[in-house]
């Protein structure tokens, strides 16, 4: 269910290039619960930043795949 709630927000926060680390504000407006933390040029940097967070499952790494599809990890 969580994925359905955030899909449109994920698309809006997905960069054309590079990788965005975004967080979830569970107490925020239902239409704006995701927020940008930082943009990275390399996936490994975004992954390390996510792993260094206290509750890493509350964060997504957003980017576009080689076919232009939206990907979140």
C-alpha positions as CSV (number, residue, x, y, z in Angstrom):
1,X,0.0,0.0,0.0
2,X,2.9,2.4,0.8
3,X,4.1,2.1,-2.8
4,X,0.7,3.2,-4.2
5,X,0.7,6.3,-2.0
6,X,4.1,7.4,-3.0
7,X,4.3,6.5,-6.7
8,X,3.4,10.0,-8.1
9,X,5.6,11.7,-5.6
10,X,8.5,9.4,-6.5
11,X,8.1,10.3,-10.2
12,X,8.1,14.0,-9.4
13,X,11.3,13.7,-7.3
14,X,13.2,11.5,-9.7
15,X,16.0,13.4,-11.4
16,X,16.7,13.4,-15.1
17,X,20.3,12.3,-14.3
18,X,22.0,11.2,-11.1
19,X,20.3,9.9,-7.9
20,X,18.1,11.6,-5.4
21,X,17.9,10.5,-1.7
22,X,14.5,11.2,-0.4
23,X,12.9,10.8,3.0
24,X,9.4,10.1,4.2
25,X,7.5,12.5,6.5
26,X,4.8,10.3,7.9
27,X,3.2,13.3,9.6
28,X,3.2,15.5,6.6
29,X,0.4,16.3,4.1
30,X,-0.6,13.0,2.4
31,X,0.1,14.5,-1.0
32,X,3.6,15.6,0.0
33,X,5.1,13.1,2.4
34,X,8.3,12.6,0.4
35,X,11.1,15.3,0.5
36,X,14.4,15.7,-1.1
37,X,17.4,15.2,1.1
38,X,20.3,15.3,-1.3
39,X,21.2,14.8,-5.0
40,X,24.2,12.5,-5.9
41,X,26.0,11.9,-9.2
42,X,27.0,8.4,-8.2
43,X,24.7,5.6,-7.0
44,X,27.3,4.4,-4.4
45,X,27.3,7.8,-2.8
46,X,23.5,7.8,-2.5
47,X,23.5,4.2,-1.1
48,X,26.1,5.1,1.5
49,X,24.1,8.2,2.6
50,X,21.0,6.0,2.9
51,X,22.8,3.3,4.9
52,X,24.2,6.0,7.3
53,X,20.6,7.1,8.2
54,X,19.2,5.9,11.5
55,X,16.1,4.1,9.9
56,X,17.4,3.5,6.3
57,X,14.1,1.8,5.4
58,X,12.4,5.3,5.6
59,X,14.4,6.6,2.7
60,X,14.4,6.0,-1.1
61,X,17.0,6.4,-3.8
62,X,15.3,7.6,-6.9
63,X,16.7,7.6,-10.4
64,X,15.8,6.9,-14.0
65,X,16.8,3.6,-15.6
66,X,18.4,3.3,-19.0
67,X,15.0,3.0,-20.6
68,X,13.7,6.2,-18.9
69,X,11.7,4.2,-16.3
70,X,11.4,5.4,-12.7
71,X,13.3,3.3,-10.2
72,X,13.4,3.5,-6.5
73,X,15.5,1.4,-4.1
